Amino acid sequence: MNGGDDITAAQLRRARELLGWSEDDLALRANVDAQGIRAFEAGRYPPAPEQRAAIRGAVVAAGIELTDGAYPDARLRPDGAPDRGIHPSELTTENDR
């Protein structure tokens, strides 16, 4: 694969599918550009390392486990339901953590 601190386009697509997130949802949660996510998933170009780290961090925080090996994949962590956090559009002064 591409290292334990990275994510492939296929893993990202699978992670978003498992979480029910659109590219725009992920972009908000990772604080990256949605067009960059679309381009990465389409194989046009990878985001910068800092952006990939933010993307990876967002899906891992939401309960995704990225697998390594001959066929890297993504799956929900076996330790229970993912912590999906609060969508940015639903943040208020009361629930902003």
Secondary structure, DSSP 8 states (H G I E B T S, - for coil): ---TT---HHHHHHHHHHHT--HHHHHHHHTS-HHHHHHHHTTS----HHHHHHHHHHHHHTTEEEE-SSS-EEEE-TTSS------GGG--TTT--
